[in-house]
Amino acid sequence: MDAEEYYEVFAARAEAGEPLRNVGTVRATSSREAAIFAHKLYDEWRWRAMFVVPRRALVTVIRPS
C-alpha cells in the first residue's frame, strides 16, 4: 500500500475570473484518489474549477508567527 499524504483543495465559484481559494484538505495515496475525495467532500457548491495540490509541493513565502 502506498503512503498517504495530504493534498490541499483549491476551488473557484461559478463566476468567471474569480480567484481560487483553499477550501480544504484531503488525505490520499495518489493524486487521482485525492481528486475523487475532494470532489465528493467539497462539491456542495457548483465550482467552476477545482484542483488538488500535494502539500509537499507548496512553497512557503511567509511563515505564520
JOGIZI-V482003 format. One line per field, one symbol per residue. phi: phi as a letter, one per 40 degrees, with the letter a starting at -180 (. if undefined). Layout:
BEGIN
phi = ???
END
This chain:
BEGIN
phi = .cccacbcbbabccccgcccacbibbbacacccccccccccbccbcccaabbbddcccbcbbccc
END
